[in-house]
């Protein structure tokens, strides 16, 4: 077949395959256009999961009548100057509207703030109509009907109406977080409406918008992030280790206000939480990166969801370091969801009145049991002689005074003990009061009840001590009897050589061994016998991917975690009061002690106000 020039419609349909993946992609492009136009209010309406109808209405600057024809032409945009590296808007490629118009029935009505009337242009399957006058409010209204009718094969790849509607809602929420001063409304055929009222661009307003999107639990279980390194600024909020999700869908990342799904950022978040979360749990994060547009490439893919950083190591290091520092500075905090679960466990179930039978799991009522019950409740009841006399001997005032005094002999000693207890009650985890089932420490603070898993808590303390010892000095290494020669591509060998000093600190001695090979002369003693070839190649792959050599450090940390698990206080061991209080004080002084090495919570806190609710006092 001879080479020929493709038609404009065919070119647009090919571009639509990259830009318009599903209805949510259309919503993303149209909402971004509205934000670039300075809209303060954006309304999105859909039908049939967006396949039948998508309507986006904004109150932005609008387009003049003589520019509507350009708006639906390829590579026509008002957002890009002469420098492709200086991109400060969400859109810039000039592909979205012509791509959408080539696979649907597109109508655009717009009116500028200075115009007395509006104008409209339509596109059906790539065929453009002329511009004509049309009634319109100030701003722009874009309607997309019968999406993919011109390319029916694409419809076979769409999911259910509900799934597509959910994807649209997620897209709107993801964009809305970055623009808290804009009011968003989303409505669909299921008559459900999402309304996100405008707040402000300040930190408080942004957090209020995050709560609108992610729920009120997240602000209560999050830590603020604000850090900078060189020319990169990182802000946002991240969840405490005890507040997690089963997937990474609630990890939101933004680069210069643009929502992105970047594997470097996702990897950095995993690295920051590596030893405080279970393997199957994920942190909840909202991170905003602000940097010079010249050092980030947003023109990687037509969908603009991927980015490339000029210095990925700098960005990754900033994210990991900022999150770990924030977690360390936050001390120990239990998730409020743990309190809610505890409240649910303590709430009594439905009360069954009368005499339960064996069918519901209770013992059958037997009127012959305790035959003197009626006598005990009669008018001749004598408390002193009744077998149902309350166990009140230990509750008399004299007995209580004796109990409070304990084994101490003097009033001064008792006063001193009282002062110590009062001081402990003002600490984060309070004063130990009891040990339950030889594993759970019950403590009291000035306004709460705390239950601590002694094994999980001590395991974290031992693990952190081992990690500190590992990082305080170079890791001891063991010399190999014969150096292990590892063949690999030249570029991988060069990467390992550049990171040789870092690897040496962790006990791995690596040096170049001619072209395309490295020699390993030492390995960390903690690893014992290990597959050196696999370890070195894994390190080379990681360095190529993220410019870090954390694989080795993670292996050493995993060994430290195993050692901590086997050397910590075991479940079933009885602790003296001073041992329990010492454990609580160490937890307060150790960052990350709110979860064990496996990511499980080490303690749960129940506020006094919640306890009073359980007993109907509030």
C-alpha positions in Angstrom: 0.0 0.0 0.0 1.4 3.4 -1.0 2.2 6.0 1.7 -0.7 8.5 2.0 -1.6 11.5 4.1 -4.2 10.6 6.8 -7.4 12.6 6.9 -7.9 15.2 9.7 -10.7 13.1 11.2 -8.6 10.0 11.3 -5.7 11.9 12.9 -8.1 13.1 15.6 -9.5 9.7 16.2 -6.0 8.3 16.6 -5.2 11.1 19.1 -8.5 10.3 20.9 -7.2 6.8 21.6 -4.5 8.4 23.8 -6.4 11.3 25.3 -9.9 9.9 25.6 -9.6 6.5 27.3 -13.0 6.5 29.0 -15.7 9.0 30.0 -13.6 10.0 33.1 -10.9 11.2 30.7 -13.3 13.6 29.0 -14.4 15.0 32.3 -10.8 15.5 33.3 -9.9 17.4 30.2 -13.1 19.6 30.3 -12.7 20.4 34.0 -9.1 21.3 33.5 -10.0 23.7 30.7 -12.6 25.3 33.0 -9.9 25.8 35.8 -7.5 27.2 33.3 -10.2 29.7 32.3 -10.3 30.9 35.9 -13.7 29.4 36.9 -14.9 29.7 40.5 -17.8 27.3 40.0 -17.8 24.1 37.9 -20.9 21.9 37.4 -20.6 18.4 35.9 -23.7 16.4 34.9 -23.5 12.9 33.4 -25.9 10.2 32.1 -25.2 6.6 31.3 -21.9 6.7 33.1 -20.8 9.5 30.9 -21.3 7.5 27.7 -24.7 9.1 26.9 -24.0 12.6 28.2 -21.3 14.7 29.8 -22.1 18.4 30.5 -19.5 20.7 32.1 -20.6 24.3 32.9 -18.2 26.9 34.3 -18.2 30.6 35.0 -14.8 31.2 33.7 -13.5 33.8 31.2 -15.3 32.2 28.2 -14.2 32.3 24.6 -15.0 35.0 22.0 -17.0 34.0 19.0 -14.1 34.3 16.5 -12.0 31.7 18.6 -14.5 28.9 18.8 -13.5 27.4 15.5 -9.8 27.4 16.6 -10.8 25.8 19.9 -11.8 22.6 18.1 -8.8 22.5 15.8 -5.7 20.4 16.6 -2.8 22.0 18.3 -4.5 25.3 18.9 -4.2 26.6 22.5 -4.1 29.8 24.5 -2.1 28.3 27.3 1.4 27.8 25.9 3.9 30.4 24.9 7.1 29.9 23.0 8.8 27.9 25.8 7.7 24.3 26.1 9.5 24.0 29.4 7.5 26.8 31.0 4.1 25.2 31.4 2.0 26.8 34.2 -1.5 25.6 33.1 -3.2 22.2 33.4 -3.8 22.0 29.6 -1.4 23.0 26.9 -1.4 20.5 24.0 -4.5 21.7 22.1 -5.6 18.1 21.5 -8.5 17.5 23.9 -11.5 19.2 22.2 -10.7 18.0 18.6 -10.1 14.5 19.9 -13.4 14.4 21.8 -15.3 15.9 18.8 -13.9 13.2 16.5 -15.6 10.3 18.6 -18.7 12.0 19.9 -21.3 14.7 19.4 -19.7 17.8 20.8 -21.4 21.2 21.4 -19.6 24.2 22.9 -21.5 27.4 24.0 -19.5 30.3 25.4 -19.7 33.9 26.3 -17.0 36.2 27.5 -17.6 38.7 30.4 -17.6 41.6 28.1 -19.9 40.2 25.4 -23.6 40.8 25.2 -24.4 37.4 23.8 -22.9 34.0 23.3 -22.0 31.7 20.4 -22.1 28.0 19.7 -20.2 25.5 17.6 -20.9 21.7 17.2 -18.8 18.8 16.0 -20.3 15.4 15.2 -17.8 12.6 14.5 -15.2 15.1 13.3 -17.7 17.1 11.1 -17.7 20.7 12.2 -20.6 23.1 11.9 -20.4 26.8 11.5 -20.3 29.1 14.5 -23.8 30.6 15.3 -25.2 32.9 18.0 -26.7 31.1 21.0 -28.1 32.1 24.4 -25.4 31.6 27.0 -24.5 32.7 30.5 -21.0 34.1 31.0 -18.6 31.3 30.9 -18.6 28.1 28.9 -20.8 25.1 28.6 -19.5 21.9 26.9 -21.8 19.0 26.1 -20.6 15.6 24.9 -23.2 13.2 23.8 -23.0 9.6 22.6 -19.3 9.2 23.4 -17.5 6.7 21.0 -20.5 6.5 18.7 -18.1 7.2 15.8 -15.7 4.4 17.0 -18.2 1.7 18.2 -15.3 -0.8 18.8 -14.2 1.3 21.8 -17.6 0.8 23.5 -16.8 -2.9 23.9 -14.0 -2.0 26.3 -16.1 0.2 28.6 -17.1 -1.1 32.0 -20.6 -0.9 33.6 -22.4 2.4 33.9 -21.8 2.3 37.7 -18.1 1.7 37.3 -17.7 4.5 34.8 -19.7 6.9 37.0 -17.4 6.0 39.9 -14.4 6.7 37.8 -15.8 10.2 37.0 -16.5 10.9 40.6 -12.9 9.9 41.5 -11.6 12.2 38.8 -13.6 15.2 40.0 -12.6 14.6 43.6 -8.9 14.2 42.7 -8.9 17.6 40.8 -11.0 19.3 43.5 -8.5 18.7 46.3 -6.0 20.9 44.5 -8.5 23.8 44.0 -10.3 24.3 47.3 -11.4 27.8 46.4 -13.5 26.4 43.5 -17.0 25.1 44.0 -17.6 21.7 42.3 -21.0 20.0 41.7 -21.3 16.5 40.2 -24.7 15.0 39.4 -25.7 11.8 37.6 -28.7 9.7 36.5 -28.8 7.9 39.8 -30.0 11.2 41.3 -27.0 11.4 43.6 -25.2 14.7 43.8 -21.7 15.5 45.0 -21.3 19.1 46.2 -17.9 20.4 47.3 -18.4 23.9 48.6 -15.6 26.5 48.0 -13.3 27.1 51.0 -9.9 28.9 50.6 -6.4 28.3 49.2 -4.9 28.6 52.7 -3.8 25.5 54.6 -7.1 25.4 56.7 -9.2 25.7 53.5 -7.2 22.9 51.8 -7.6 20.6 54.8 -11.4 21.4 54.8 -11.6 20.4 51.1 -9.6 17.2 51.9 -12.2 16.4 54.6 -15.0 17.0 52.1 -13.5 14.5 49.7 -11.9 11.9 52.0 -14.1 12.1 55.1 -13.7 13.7 58.5 -11.6 10.8 59.8 -8.6 11.7 57.7 -7.8 15.2 59.2 -8.1 13.6 62.7 -5.6 10.9 61.8 -3.2 12.8 59.7 0.1 14.8 60.1 0.9 18.0 58.3 3.9 18.0 55.9 5.9 21.1 55.1 9.5 20.6 53.8 11.8 21.9 51.1 15.0 20.8 49.6 16.9 23.0 47.1 14.2 24.3 44.7 11.5 21.7 45.5 8.7 22.3 48.1 6.6 19.6 49.6 3.3 20.2 51.5 0.3 18.2 52.4 -0.9 15.7 54.9 -0.1 12.0 55.5 -1.9 9.5 57.8 -0.5 8.2 61.0 0.7 4.5 60.8 -2.3 3.1 62.5 -4.7 4.7 60.0 -4.4 2.7 56.7 -6.4 1.4 53.7 -6.5 -1.8 51.8 -5.3 -0.2 48.5 -3.5 2.9 47.4 -6.5 4.7 45.8 -6.4 7.3 48.6 -2.9 8.4 47.8 -3.2 11.7 46.0 -0.2 13.5 44.5 0.0 16.8 42.8 2.9 18.5 40.9 2.4 22.2 40.5 -1.3 21.7 41.1 -1.6 19.0 38.5 -3.0 15.6 39.7 -0.5 12.9 38.7 -0.1 9.1 39.2 3.7 8.9 39.3 5.5 5.6 40.3 8.4 7.6 41.8 6.1 9.3 44.3 4.3 6.1 45.0 7.6 4.3 45.6 8.7 7.1 47.9 5.5 6.8 50.0 6.0 3.0 50.3 9.6 3.6 51.4 8.7 6.2 54.0 6.2 3.8 55.6 8.2 0.6 54.9 8.6 -0.6 58.5 5.5 0.8 60.1 2.8 -0.7 57.9 1.7 -4.3 57.1 2.6 -5.5 53.6 -1.1 -5.5 52.6 -1.9 -2.0 53.9 -1.4 1.4 52.4 -1.0 4.9 53.9 -3.4 7.7 53.1 -1.7 10.7 51.7 -2.2 14.1 50.0 1.0 15.5 48.8 1.7 18.8 46.8 5.0 19.2 45.1 5.9 22.7 43.9 8.9 23.3 41.8 10.3 25.2 38.8 8.4 23.9 35.6 11.7 23.7 33.9 12.9 20.8 36.1 9.8 18.6 35.6 8.5 17.3 32.3 4.7 17.0 32.1 4.7 16.4 28.4 5.5 12.7 28.8 2.0 11.4 27.7 -1.0 13.0 26.1 -3.1 12.3 29.2 -0.6 14.4 31.3 -0.9 12.0 34.3 2.7 11.0 34.1 5.7 13.3 34.9 9.4 13.0 34.8 11.7 14.9 37.2 15.1 16.1 36.2 16.5 15.0 39.6 14.4 12.0 40.7 16.7 11.2 43.6 16.2 14.7 45.1 12.4 14.4 44.9 12.3 10.9 46.3 14.7 11.8 49.1 12.6 14.8 50.0 9.3 12.8 50.2 10.8 9.9 52.2 12.7 12.2 54.6 9.8 14.6 55.2 7.3 11.8 55.9 9.7 10.0 58.3 10.6 13.2 60.1 6.9 14.1 60.4 6.1 10.7 61.8 8.9 11.0 64.3 7.9 14.4 65.4 4.3 13.4 65.8 5.1 11.0 68.7 2.5 8.3 69.2 -1.1 8.7 68.2 -3.8 6.1 68.1 -6.2 6.1 65.1 -9.6 7.4 66.0 -11.0 4.4 64.0 -9.6 2.2 66.7 -11.6 4.0 69.3 -14.7 3.7 67.2 -14.2 -0.1 66.9 -13.6 -0.3 70.6 -16.8 1.6 71.3 -18.7 -0.8 69.0 -17.3 -3.8 70.8 -18.3 -2.5 74.2 -21.8 -1.4 73.2 -24.3 -4.0 74.5 -26.4 -5.9 72.0 -30.2 -6.1 72.0 -31.5 -7.0 75.4 -33.7 -10.1 75.5 -36.4 -9.9 78.2 -38.1 -13.0 79.6 -36.6 -16.4 79.9 -34.4 -17.4 77.0 -34.6 -20.9 75.7 -31.9 -23.2 74.4 -32.7 -22.2 70.8 -30.8 -18.9 71.2 -27.8 -20.4 72.8 -28.8 -19.7 76.5 -29.5 -22.2 79.2 -33.2 -23.0 79.6 -35.0 -21.4 82.5 -35.6 -23.8 85.4 -37.9 -22.6 88.2 -36.5 -25.1 90.6 -33.1 -23.4 90.7 -32.6 -21.2 93.8 -36.0 -22.0 95.4 -35.6 -19.3 98.0 -35.6 -16.6 95.4 -39.2 -15.6 96.2 -38.5 -15.7 99.9 -35.5 -13.4 99.4 -37.6 -10.8 97.6 -40.5 -11.0 100.0 -41.5 -8.5 102.7 -39.6 -10.6 105.2 -36.3 -10.1 103.4 -33.3 -9.8 105.9 -30.1 -8.6 104.1 -27.7 -10.0 106.7 -29.1 -13.5 106.4 -29.9 -13.7 102.7 -27.7 -15.7 100.3 -28.2 -12.9 97.8 -26.6 -10.3 100.0 -24.5 -7.9 98.0 -20.8 -8.3 98.1 -20.3 -5.0 99.8 -17.6 -5.9 102.3 -14.9 -4.4 100.1 -16.8 -1.2 99.3 -17.1 0.1 102.9 -15.4 3.5 103.4 -13.0 1.9 106.0 -12.1 -0.9 103.6 -11.5 1.6 100.8 -9.2 3.7 102.9 -7.2 0.6 103.8 -7.1 -0.5 100.1 -5.9 3.0 98.9 -3.2 3.0 101.6 -1.7 -0.2 100.4 1.4 -1.5 102.0 2.8 1.9 102.8 3.2 2.7 106.4 3.2 6.5 106.6 1.1 9.3 105.4 4.2 11.0 103.8 4.8 7.9 101.8 1.2 7.8 100.6 1.4 11.5 99.7 4.6 10.9 97.7 3.0 8.0 95.9 -0.1 10.1 95.1 2.1 12.9 93.5 3.9 10.3 91.4 0.6 8.9 90.1 -0.7 12.3 89.4 2.3 13.1 87.3 2.0 9.8 85.4 -1.7 10.5 84.7 -0.6 13.7 82.8 1.6 11.7 80.4 0.5 10.5 77.0 0.0 6.9 78.0 -0.7 7.5 81.7 -0.1 5.3 84.7 -0.3 1.5 84.5 -3.2 0.2 86.6 -3.4 -3.5 85.7 -2.3 -6.4 83.4 -5.0 -8.4 81.8 -4.5 -12.0 80.5 -0.7 -11.5 81.0 -0.5 -9.6 77.7 -2.5 -6.4 77.9 -1.5 -3.4 80.1 -4.4 -1.3 81.2 -3.4 2.3 81.9 -5.2 5.5 82.9 -4.5 9.1 81.8 -6.2 12.2 83.0 -8.9 11.8 80.4 -8.8 8.4 78.9 -8.3 4.6 79.3 -5.4 3.0 77.4 -4.9 -0.7 76.6 -1.4 -1.7 75.4 -0.3 -4.9 73.8 2.9 -5.5 75.7 4.5 -7.9 73.2 3.8 -5.7 70.2 4.9 -2.5 72.0 8.2 -4.0 73.2 8.9 -5.5 69.8 8.8 -2.1 68.3 11.1 -0.7 71.0 13.7 -3.4 70.4 13.5 -3.0 66.7 14.1 0.8 66.8 17.0 0.2 69.1 18.5 -2.3 66.7 18.0 0.1 63.7 19.7 2.9 65.6 22.6 0.7 66.3 22.8 -0.3 62.6 22.9 3.4 61.5 25.2 4.6 64.3 28.2 2.9 62.7 29.1 0.9 59.6 27.5 -2.5 59.5 30.0 -5.3 60.3 30.9 -7.3 57.1 32.3 -10.7 56.4 35.0 -11.2 53.9 34.3 -13.7 51.1 36.9 -16.5 50.7 36.8 -15.9 47.0 35.3 -12.7 45.5 32.0 -13.2 43.7 32.2 -11.9 40.1 28.8 -10.7 38.8 28.3 -10.1 35.1 25.9 -7.4 34.2 25.3 -4.6 31.6 27.9 -1.9 31.7 25.4 0.8 32.8 24.3 -1.4 35.8 27.9 -1.9 36.8 28.5 1.9 36.6 25.5 2.6 38.8 26.7 0.2 41.5 30.2 1.8 41.4 28.7 5.2 41.9 26.8 3.9 45.0 29.8 1.9 46.3 30.4 4.1 49.4 26.7 3.9 50.5 26.8 0.1 50.0 30.0 -0.2 52.0 28.3 1.5 55.0 25.9 -1.4 55.0 28.6 -4.0 54.8 28.6 -4.7 51.1 32.0 -4.3 49.4 31.5 -3.8 45.6 34.1 -2.7 43.0 34.4 -2.6 39.3 35.9 -5.7 37.6 36.5 -4.8 34.1 33.8 -3.9 31.6 30.4 -5.2 32.4 31.1 -6.8 35.7 31.6 -6.1 39.4 33.4 -8.0 42.1 31.8 -8.5 45.5 34.4 -9.0 48.3 32.4 -8.4 51.4 28.8 -9.0 52.5 26.9 -7.8 55.6 27.5 -10.3 58.5 23.9 -10.1 59.5 22.8 -11.6 56.2 24.8 -14.8 56.8 24.8 -17.0 53.7 23.0 -15.1 50.9 22.6 -15.2 47.1 25.1 -12.5 46.3 24.4 -12.5 42.6 20.6 -11.9 43.1 21.2 -9.3 45.8 23.6 -7.3 43.5 21.3 -7.4 40.5 18.3 -6.4 42.6 20.3 -3.4 43.8 21.3 -2.5 40.3 17.6 -2.6 39.1 16.5 -0.5 42.1 19.2 2.1 41.4 18.2 2.3 37.8 14.5 2.7 38.8 14.7 5.2 41.6 18.4 6.1 42.1 18.5 4.5 45.6 20.0 1.4 47.1 17.4 0.7 49.7 17.0 -3.0 49.0 20.1 -3.8 51.1 18.9 -1.6 53.9 15.5 -3.2 53.9 16.9 -6.7 54.1 19.0 -5.7 57.1 15.9 -4.1 58.7 13.9 -7.3 58.1 16.6 -9.2 60.0 16.5 -6.7 62.8 12.7 -7.0 62.9 13.0 -10.8 63.3 15.5 -10.4 66.0 13.3 -7.9 67.8 10.3 -10.3 67.6 12.2 -13.1 69.2 13.9 -11.0 71.9 10.9 -8.9 73.1 8.7 -9.4 76.1 6.5 -12.4 75.3 2.8 -12.7 75.6 1.9 -14.4 78.9 4.7 -12.9 81.0 3.6 -11.1 84.1 5.0 -7.7 84.6 5.5 -5.7 87.8 3.9 -2.2 88.0 7.3 -0.6 87.6 8.0 -2.7 84.5 4.7 -1.7 82.9 5.2 2.0 83.6 8.8 1.8 82.2 7.4 0.2 79.0 4.9 3.0 78.7 7.6 5.7 79.2 9.8 4.1 76.5 6.9 4.0 74.1 6.3 7.8 74.6 10.0 8.4 73.8 10.2 6.2 70.7 9.0 7.4 67.3 6.7 5.0 65.5 5.8 3.0 68.7 2.1 3.3 67.9 2.5 0.3 65.6 4.6 -2.9 65.9 7.1 -4.1 63.2 4.2 -5.8 61.4 2.1 -2.6 61.3 -0.5 -3.7 63.9 -1.4 -1.1 66.6 0.4 -1.4 69.9 -2.3 0.4 71.9 -5.9 1.6 71.8 -7.2 4.7 73.6 -10.7 5.2 74.8 -11.5 8.7 75.9 -13.4 9.3 79.2 -16.1 11.1 77.2 -16.6 7.9 75.1 -16.8 5.8 78.2 -19.5 8.1 79.7 -21.5 7.7 76.4 -21.4 3.9 76.8 -23.0 4.3 80.2 -25.5 6.8 79.1 -23.9 9.7 81.1 -23.7 11.8 77.9 
